[in-house]
Amino acid sequence: MNTVRVGMAGYKFMGKAHSQAYALTPMFFPGVPKPVMKAICGRDEAAVKQAAEQFGWESWTADWRQLVARDDIDMIDINTPSDSHKDIAVAAAKAGKHVFCEKPLALTLSDAREMLNAAESAGVKHMIGFNYRFVPAVRLAKKLISEGRIGEIRHIRAVFLQDWIVDPQFPLVWRLQKDIAGSGANGDLNAHIIDLARYLVGEFSEVIGMSETFIKERPIIVSDRGGLRNVQGDSSAPMGQVTVDDSTIFLARFLGGAIGTFEATRFATGRNCANSFEINGSKGSLRFDFERMNELDVYFREDAEDVRGFRTVHATQGPHAYADAWWPAGHSIGFAETFVHEVVEFMESMRDNRIPSPSFLDGVKCQEVLEAVDLSIESRRWVKIDELS
C-alpha cells in the first residue's frame, strides 16, 4: 500500500493540526504510505470550504455521512466535538473505513465500548489521538522504564495545568457544556495524563477524586460550536450555566503497586500547557514537562555519589525516537510534530497490517478511569476500576 486516502471530520484547532500532519508526513517520513487529503467535513459550509482551501484538501462537504459513504476514502479522521465521535466512528467502521479519533473517545464509557466493538467487528484499523505519547522525551521515558533502569515504580505525580478560562467573562464555549464535551478538565486534560500513566506505569486499580466548578455561569456565545462571535468581556450578553468541572484532582493505585496523584485544571494562572509528570522508581526517577518538551530529566541512584543528581537529556537527537527524520542535533521540534508522529504510526499500521497504538482499546481503558473518578466524586469513596466492567 503506497497511499491512504483520508477523509476528515472537523476543521478547527485539531483539524488544522491534523491537516498539517498529513501534509508533512511524506516530506519527513517518505518510507511510510502517503496520506492523500481527499475531503474535509464541517457543519458551516463557508468555513469548511475556506478550511479545505487553506489546509490543502481536495474537496469538502457539510455532511459527514457523505464523507463516510465515499468509495474513494480509506480512513476517517474524527476531530469534531466529543458528542459526535460515536456516530461517525461507528458508521465509518460499518462502511469498512479505518478510523482515527481524537480523545476522549466518547461522551461515556458505554459509547466508547460501542465504538471499539464496531471497529473490531468490522476488522478495521482504529486509533485514538493521545499525541503526547509521541513526544520523543516521553518515548525515552518509556524505554528507560521498560529496560528497568529506574527499577520498580513507586510513584507518579502528574498534572495538566492551563489558565485559558480564568476570566469570568470568557464565553460559554462547547468545551464548557457537558452535553457536548462530556466533561471539563477531567475528560479534556486528565485523559492525557491518565493515558501517559497507563503507557508508562501500567493499569489503574482504584481511584478517589474531587472536582470544582469555580465559575458557574458565563456569557452565551453565538456560535457553531467554538466560533466566538460575542466579544469577550461583553457584559450585556446573556449568561448560561457551566455544566462541567473546571478542575479535577484524584489519587490512584496501580495494579503493579505504585501510587499516584493527578491534577487537571484550567485555572492555574500563568500556566499555558503544563502537562508534566515525575515518576520515582527504586533505582531512579524521571521528570518531564511539555512546556520543555524536548527534555527529559533523569536521575540514577547508581551514579557516583559526587556527581549524583538530575541530568537533562535533549531527546531529539542521536538515538532518540523520530530523531533521524527531523533536524540536525540541537534543533528542537514542537507541538505540531507530535501529530506527524501519530500519522506515521497510523500509516505504518496500514503498511504492516496491524492495529495502531494507542487504539480504541486504550481509549476505553482511559474512559474507565475517567468514569471511575466521576463515580468516586459522586459517591465520596474509593472506586475500583473493575466496578465499571
C-alpha positions as CSV (number, residue, x, y, z in Angstrom):
1,M,0.0,0.0,0.0
2,N,1.6,3.2,-1.2
3,T,-1.2,5.7,-0.3
4,V,-4.0,6.1,2.2
5,R,-6.9,8.3,1.2
6,V,-8.1,10.4,4.1
7,G,-11.5,12.0,4.9
8,M,-11.6,14.3,7.9
9,A,-14.5,15.4,10.0
10,G,-13.6,18.6,11.8
11,Y,-11.6,21.7,10.7
12,K,-10.8,23.9,13.6
13,F,-7.9,23.6,16.2
14,M,-7.4,19.9,15.8
15,G,-8.4,19.9,12.2
16,K,-5.6,22.3,11.4
17,A,-3.1,20.2,13.5
18,H,-4.1,17.0,11.7
19,S,-4.1,18.6,8.3
20,Q,-0.5,19.9,8.8
21,A,0.5,16.4,9.9
22,Y,-0.9,14.8,6.8
23,A,0.9,17.3,4.7
24,L,4.3,17.0,6.5
25,T,4.4,13.2,6.8
26,P,5.5,12.5,3.2
27,M,8.2,15.2,3.5
28,F,9.8,13.9,6.6
29,F,8.8,10.2,6.6
30,P,8.9,9.1,3.0
31,G,9.1,5.4,4.0
32,V,5.5,5.1,5.1
33,P,2.3,5.1,2.9
34,K,1.5,8.7,1.8
35,P,-1.7,10.2,3.2
36,V,-3.8,11.7,0.5
37,M,-6.1,14.5,1.7
38,K,-9.3,13.7,-0.2
39,A,-12.0,15.5,1.7
40,I,-12.7,17.6,4.8
41,C,-16.1,18.0,6.5
42,G,-17.7,20.5,8.8
43,R,-21.2,22.0,9.6
44,D,-20.5,25.5,8.4
45,E,-20.3,25.4,4.6
46,A,-18.4,28.7,4.2
47,A,-16.0,27.9,6.9
48,V,-15.2,24.3,5.9
49,K,-14.8,25.4,2.2
50,Q,-12.2,28.0,3.4
51,A,-10.5,25.4,5.5
52,A,-10.3,23.0,2.6
53,E,-8.6,25.7,0.5
54,Q,-6.3,26.8,3.3
55,F,-5.2,23.4,4.6
56,G,-4.9,21.7,1.2
57,W,-7.8,19.3,1.0
58,E,-9.1,18.2,-2.5
59,S,-12.7,18.7,-1.6
60,W,-15.2,19.4,1.2
61,T,-18.7,18.6,2.4
62,A,-21.0,19.7,5.2
63,D,-22.4,16.2,5.8
64,W,-20.2,13.6,7.5
65,R,-22.5,10.9,6.2
66,Q,-21.5,11.8,2.6
67,L,-17.8,11.6,3.7
68,V,-18.2,8.1,5.2
69,A,-20.1,6.9,2.1
70,R,-17.4,7.9,-0.4
71,D,-15.7,5.0,-2.1
72,D,-12.5,6.9,-2.7
73,I,-11.7,7.3,1.0
74,D,-9.9,4.6,3.1
75,M,-9.8,6.2,6.6
76,I,-11.9,8.7,8.5
77,D,-10.2,11.2,10.9
78,I,-12.6,12.5,13.6
79,N,-11.7,15.6,15.5
80,T,-15.2,17.1,16.0
81,P,-16.7,17.9,19.4
82,S,-17.0,14.8,21.6
83,D,-20.7,14.3,21.2
84,S,-20.4,13.3,17.6
85,H,-17.5,10.9,17.9
86,K,-19.5,7.7,18.4
87,D,-22.0,8.2,15.5
88,I,-19.2,9.0,13.0
89,A,-16.9,6.3,14.1
90,V,-19.5,3.5,14.2
91,A,-20.8,4.5,10.7
92,A,-17.3,4.7,9.4
93,A,-16.4,1.2,10.7
94,K,-19.5,-0.3,9.3
95,A,-18.6,1.2,5.9
96,G,-15.3,-0.5,6.1
97,K,-13.3,2.7,6.8
98,H,-10.3,2.7,9.1
99,V,-10.8,5.2,11.9
100,F,-8.6,7.7,13.7
101,C,-10.5,9.6,16.5
102,E,-9.4,12.4,18.9
103,K,-9.7,11.9,22.6
104,P,-11.7,11.5,24.8
105,L,-13.1,8.6,22.7
106,A,-16.7,9.3,23.6
107,L,-19.0,11.0,26.0
108,T,-19.5,7.9,28.0
109,L,-17.8,4.5,28.7
110,S,-20.7,2.7,27.1
111,D,-20.3,4.7,23.9
112,A,-16.6,4.1,23.9
113,R,-17.1,0.4,24.2
114,E,-19.6,0.5,21.3
115,M,-17.0,2.3,19.1
116,L,-14.4,-0.4,20.0
117,N,-16.8,-3.2,19.2
118,A,-17.8,-1.7,15.9
119,A,-14.2,-1.3,14.8
120,E,-13.2,-4.8,15.9
121,S,-16.3,-6.4,14.3
122,A,-15.6,-4.6,11.0
123,G,-11.9,-5.6,11.1
124,V,-10.7,-2.0,10.5
125,K,-7.7,-0.2,12.0
126,H,-8.6,2.1,14.9
127,M,-6.5,4.7,16.7
128,I,-7.2,7.4,19.4
129,G,-5.3,10.7,19.4
130,F,-3.2,10.7,22.5
131,N,-0.5,12.8,20.9
132,Y,1.7,13.2,24.0
133,R,2.7,9.6,23.7
134,F,4.6,10.6,20.6
135,V,6.9,13.2,22.2
136,P,10.5,11.8,21.9
137,A,11.2,12.6,25.5
138,V,8.2,10.5,26.6
139,R,9.4,7.7,24.3
140,L,12.7,7.9,26.1
141,A,10.9,7.6,29.5
142,K,9.1,4.5,28.2
143,K,12.4,3.0,27.1
144,L,14.1,3.6,30.4
145,I,11.2,2.2,32.4
146,S,10.9,-0.9,30.1
147,E,14.6,-1.6,30.4
148,G,14.3,-1.5,34.3
149,R,16.7,1.4,34.6
150,I,14.8,3.2,37.2
151,G,13.7,0.0,39.0
152,E,10.3,-0.8,40.4
153,I,7.9,2.1,40.1
154,R,6.8,3.6,43.4
155,H,5.1,6.9,42.5
156,I,3.8,9.0,39.6
157,R,2.8,12.6,40.1
158,A,1.1,14.1,37.0
159,V,-0.5,17.4,36.3
160,F,-2.0,19.2,33.3
161,L,-2.4,22.9,34.1
162,Q,-3.9,25.6,31.9
163,D,-5.4,29.0,32.6
164,W,-7.4,29.9,29.4
165,I,-10.8,30.3,31.2
166,V,-9.7,32.2,34.3
167,D,-11.5,35.3,33.1
168,P,-15.2,35.1,34.3
169,Q,-16.2,36.9,31.1
170,F,-14.7,34.2,28.9
171,P,-17.7,32.8,26.9
172,L,-19.6,29.6,27.2
173,V,-17.8,27.6,24.5
174,W,-18.7,24.0,23.8
175,R,-15.9,22.6,26.0
176,L,-17.8,24.0,29.0
177,Q,-21.1,22.2,28.1
178,K,-21.4,18.7,29.4
179,D,-23.9,17.5,26.7
180,I,-21.3,18.3,24.0
181,A,-17.9,17.8,25.7
182,G,-18.8,15.1,28.2
183,S,-16.8,16.6,31.0
184,G,-14.4,19.6,31.5
185,A,-10.8,19.4,32.8
186,N,-11.2,15.8,33.7
187,G,-12.0,14.5,30.2
188,D,-10.0,17.1,28.3
189,L,-6.8,17.2,30.4
190,N,-6.8,14.3,32.8
191,A,-7.5,12.0,29.8
192,H,-4.0,12.8,28.5
193,I,-2.2,12.2,31.8
194,I,-4.2,9.1,32.5
195,D,-3.1,7.7,29.2
196,L,0.5,8.7,29.8
197,A,0.3,6.9,33.2
198,R,-1.1,3.7,31.6
199,Y,1.6,3.9,28.9
200,L,4.5,4.4,31.4
201,V,3.4,2.8,34.7
202,G,0.6,0.3,34.0
203,E,-3.1,-0.2,34.6
204,F,-5.0,1.6,37.3
205,S,-6.6,-0.3,40.2
206,E,-8.7,2.2,42.1
207,V,-9.2,6.0,42.4
208,I,-10.7,8.7,44.6
209,G,-11.2,12.3,43.4
210,M,-12.7,15.7,43.9
211,S,-13.7,18.4,41.5
212,E,-14.9,22.0,41.4
213,T,-16.5,24.4,39.0
214,F,-15.3,27.9,40.0
215,I,-17.3,30.0,37.6
216,K,-20.8,28.7,37.5
217,E,-22.1,31.0,34.7
218,R,-20.6,32.5,31.5
219,P,-21.7,34.7,28.6
220,I,-23.6,32.8,26.0
221,I,-22.0,33.0,22.5
222,V,-23.5,33.0,19.1
223,S,-21.5,30.0,17.8
224,D,-21.2,27.0,15.7
225,R,-19.6,25.0,18.5
226,G,-16.5,27.0,19.1
227,G,-16.7,30.1,16.9
228,L,-16.6,33.1,19.3
229,R,-19.0,35.7,17.9
230,N,-19.6,37.6,21.1
231,V,-16.8,39.9,22.2
232,Q,-15.1,38.6,25.3
233,G,-16.0,40.8,28.2
234,D,-19.4,41.9,26.8
235,S,-21.4,42.4,30.0
236,S,-24.6,42.7,28.0
237,A,-24.5,39.1,26.8
238,P,-27.0,36.6,28.4
239,M,-25.5,34.1,30.8
240,G,-25.5,30.4,30.6
241,Q,-24.7,27.6,33.1
242,V,-21.3,25.9,33.0
243,T,-22.1,22.2,33.3
244,V,-18.6,20.7,33.5
245,D,-15.7,20.7,36.0
246,D,-13.1,23.5,36.0
247,S,-10.7,21.3,38.0
248,T,-10.5,17.7,38.9
249,I,-7.9,16.1,41.2
250,F,-7.6,12.4,42.1
251,L,-5.5,9.8,43.8
252,A,-4.8,6.4,42.3
253,R,-3.4,3.0,43.0
254,F,-2.0,0.8,40.2
255,L,-2.2,-2.9,39.8
256,G,1.6,-3.1,39.9
257,G,1.7,-1.5,43.4
258,A,2.6,2.1,42.5
259,I,0.5,5.1,43.8
260,G,-0.2,8.3,42.0
261,T,-1.6,11.8,42.2
262,F,-3.3,13.5,39.2
263,E,-4.5,17.1,38.8
264,A,-6.1,18.8,35.8
265,T,-7.3,22.4,35.9
266,R,-8.0,25.3,33.6
267,F,-7.5,27.8,36.5
268,A,-3.7,27.5,37.1
269,T,-3.0,31.2,36.4
270,G,0.2,31.6,34.5
271,R,0.2,28.0,33.1
272,N,-0.5,27.5,29.4
273,C,0.2,23.9,28.7
274,A,2.0,22.4,31.8
275,N,1.5,18.8,31.1
276,S,4.1,17.2,33.3
277,F,4.9,14.1,35.3
278,E,7.5,12.8,37.7
279,I,8.0,9.1,38.1
280,N,10.0,7.7,41.0
281,G,11.4,4.2,41.0
282,S,13.6,2.1,43.3
283,K,16.7,2.8,41.2
284,G,16.0,6.3,39.8
285,S,13.5,9.0,38.7
286,L,12.2,10.7,35.6
287,R,10.8,14.2,35.2
288,F,9.0,15.7,32.1
289,D,7.2,18.9,31.4
290,F,5.6,19.5,28.0
291,E,6.5,23.2,28.2
292,R,10.1,22.0,27.8
293,M,9.0,19.1,25.6
294,N,12.4,18.2,24.1
295,E,13.9,17.5,27.5
296,L,13.7,14.6,30.0
297,D,15.3,14.9,33.4
298,V,16.7,11.6,34.6
299,Y,18.2,10.5,37.9
300,F,20.0,7.2,38.6
301,R,20.9,6.1,42.1
302,E,23.8,4.0,40.7
303,D,25.7,7.2,39.7
304,A,28.8,8.0,41.7
305,E,27.8,10.0,44.8
306,D,29.9,13.0,43.9
307,V,28.0,13.5,40.6
308,R,24.6,12.0,41.5
309,G,21.7,14.3,40.6
310,F,19.1,15.0,38.0
311,R,20.6,15.5,34.5
312,T,18.7,16.9,31.5
313,V,18.7,14.9,28.3
314,H,17.8,16.6,25.0
315,A,15.7,13.9,23.4
316,T,15.5,15.0,19.7
317,Q,19.0,13.9,18.6
318,G,21.1,10.8,18.4
319,P,19.3,7.5,19.1
320,H,16.0,9.0,20.3
321,A,12.6,8.3,18.7
322,Y,12.0,10.1,15.4
323,A,15.3,12.0,15.6
324,D,16.6,10.8,12.2
325,A,13.6,12.3,10.4
326,W,13.8,15.9,11.7
327,W,16.5,18.5,12.1
328,P,20.3,18.4,12.9
329,A,21.4,17.9,16.6
330,G,20.2,20.7,18.9
331,H,17.3,21.9,16.7
332,S,14.1,21.3,18.6
333,I,10.8,20.1,17.5
334,G,7.3,21.3,18.7
335,F,3.7,20.5,19.3
336,A,2.9,20.0,15.7
337,E,5.4,17.2,15.2
338,T,3.6,15.0,17.7
339,F,0.7,14.8,15.3
340,V,3.0,13.9,12.5
341,H,4.3,11.0,14.6
342,E,0.7,9.9,15.2
343,V,0.1,9.9,11.4
344,V,3.3,7.9,10.9
345,E,2.1,5.3,13.4
346,F,-1.3,5.0,11.6
347,M,0.4,4.8,8.2
348,E,2.8,2.2,9.4
349,S,0.0,0.1,10.8
350,M,-1.7,0.2,7.4
351,R,1.5,-0.9,5.8
352,D,2.2,-3.7,8.3
353,N,-1.4,-4.8,8.7
354,R,-1.6,-4.3,12.5
355,I,-3.7,-2.3,14.9
356,P,-2.0,1.0,15.7
357,S,-1.2,2.1,19.2
358,P,-2.9,3.7,21.1
359,S,-6.0,2.0,19.8
360,F,-9.7,2.4,20.7
361,L,-9.0,-0.2,23.5
362,D,-6.7,2.4,25.1
363,G,-9.5,4.9,24.7
364,V,-11.9,2.6,26.5
365,K,-9.3,2.0,29.3
366,C,-8.9,5.7,29.7
367,Q,-12.7,6.2,29.8
368,E,-12.9,3.6,32.6
369,V,-10.6,5.6,34.8
370,L,-12.4,8.9,33.9
371,E,-15.8,7.4,34.9
372,A,-14.4,5.8,38.0
373,V,-13.1,9.3,39.1
374,D,-16.6,10.8,38.4
375,L,-18.2,8.0,40.4
376,S,-15.8,8.4,43.3
377,I,-16.6,12.2,43.4
378,E,-20.3,11.5,43.4
379,S,-20.2,8.7,46.0
380,R,-17.3,10.2,48.0
381,R,-15.3,6.9,48.2
382,W,-12.6,4.9,46.6
383,V,-13.8,3.3,43.3
384,K,-12.1,0.2,41.9
385,I,-11.8,0.3,38.1
386,D,-13.2,-3.2,37.7
387,E,-16.5,-1.9,39.2
388,L,-17.2,-0.5,35.7
389,S,-16.6,-3.8,33.9
